Amino acid sequence: MPKLGLTAKSLYVDLRMARRPPRYSPAAHLVLQHCLAAPTRWFHGYTLIQQLGLSSGTLYPVLMRLAEGGWLDTAWEAARRAGRPPRHLYRLANGATSDARALVRRWNERGVPIPALRHAT
């Protein structure tokens, strides 16, 4: 049997860095398309709900799937006022812009109608 030169650690790193294509949904399409408009900008979930016209029950599972798949970076915003809890922030993952553009292009070519953005930014 030929030796591949892989160690458990190198295999782990390679698999972790691979971006899994997300399952198609109109909501995932909208989120990635919206994030591509400002790839380095951080968005609050509530802002995305308002701008995309999605319910929280639709948006947050999509955000979690995209983050777990390596498409979005997440962070917690420090509380800006006493008594206000920190908010979760989302943005296109570092290095994911070209992959996201290609994926959105592929989804657009399918001809699946998606709802228009409520507020373009």
QUILIN-V481499 format. One record per residue. N is the residue number from 1. PHI is phi in whole degrees, 0 to 359 (NA if undefined). PSI is psi as a letter, one per 20 degrees, with the letter a starting at -180 (none if undefined). NEAR is the number of other C-alpha atoms within 12 Angstrom. Layout:
BEGIN
[[N & PHI & PSI & NEAR] [N & PHI & PSI & NEAR]]
END
This chain:
BEGIN
[[1 & NA & p & 3] [2 & 289 & q & 5] [3 & 275 & p & 6] [4 & 267 & i & 9] [5 & 75 & k & 9] [6 & 259 & q & 12] [7 & 252 & r & 11] [8 & 302 & h & 11] [9 & 292 & g & 11] [10 & 293 & h & 13] [11 & 294 & g & 14] [12 & 300 & g & 12] [13 & 297 & g & 13] [14 & 298 & g & 13] [15 & 290 & h & 14] [16 & 293 & h & 14] [17 & 276 & i & 18] [18 & 286 & p & 17] [19 & 269 & p & 26] [20 & 280 & p & 21] [21 & 296 & p & 25] [22 & 288 & q & 29] [23 & 297 & p & 16] [24 & 291 & p & 23] [25 & 205 & q & 25] [26 & 304 & h & 28] [27 & 293 & g & 36] [28 & 297 & h & 36] [29 & 301 & g & 38] [30 & 298 & g & 38] [31 & 298 & g & 46] [32 & 296 & g & 44] [33 & 299 & g & 35] [34 & 294 & g & 35] [35 & 293 & h & 37] [36 & 293 & h & 33] [37 & 293 & h & 22] [38 & 213 & m & 19] [39 & 299 & h & 27] [40 & 259 & i & 21] [41 & 278 & p & 20] [42 & 272 & p & 27] [43 & 239 & q & 33] [44 & 277 & q & 25] [45 & 303 & g & 32] [46 & 297 & h & 21] [47 & 297 & g & 26] [48 & 296 & h & 36] [49 & 302 & g & 26] [50 & 294 & g & 19] [51 & 285 & h & 24] [52 & 263 & i & 32] [53 & 72 & k & 26] [54 & 259 & q & 29] [55 & 280 & q & 18] [56 & 296 & h & 20] [57 & 292 & i & 15] [58 & 267 & g & 22] [59 & 291 & g & 31] [60 & 296 & g & 25] [61 & 298 & h & 21] [62 & 294 & g & 32] [63 & 300 & g & 40] [64 & 295 & g & 26] [65 & 297 & g & 27] [66 & 294 & h & 35] [67 & 292 & g & 29] [68 & 295 & h & 21] [69 & 276 & i & 26] [70 & 88 & j & 29] [71 & 271 & h & 39] [72 & 235 & q & 37] [73 & 268 & q & 29] [74 & 231 & q & 28] [75 & 202 & r & 19] [76 & 258 & p & 18] [77 & 278 & p & 18] [78 & 293 & q & 14] [79 & 300 & p & 12] [80 & 272 & h & 11] [81 & 229 & q & 10] [82 & 298 & p & 8] [83 & 89 & i & 8] [84 & 260 & p & 10] [85 & 290 & q & 12] [86 & 294 & q & 15] [87 & 248 & q & 20] [88 & 278 & p & 23] [89 & 244 & q & 27] [90 & 224 & q & 37] [91 & 206 & r & 37] [92 & 300 & p & 35] [93 & 297 & q & 32] [94 & 302 & p & 24] [95 & 86 & j & 20] [96 & 264 & i & 30] [97 & 301 & g & 27] [98 & 292 & h & 18] [99 & 296 & g & 25] [100 & 294 & g & 37] [101 & 300 & g & 23] [102 & 295 & g & 18] [103 & 294 & g & 27] [104 & 297 & h & 33] [105 & 299 & g & 18] [106 & 298 & g & 17] [107 & 295 & h & 26] [108 & 297 & h & 21] [109 & 293 & h & 11] [110 & 295 & h & 14] [111 & 78 & j & 11] [112 & 283 & p & 17] [113 & 290 & p & 14] [114 & 238 & q & 23] [115 & 296 & q & 19] [116 & 289 & q & 18] [117 & 296 & q & 24] [118 & 290 & g & 17] [119 & 228 & o & 15] [120 & 288 & p & 18] [121 & 239 & none & 18]]
END
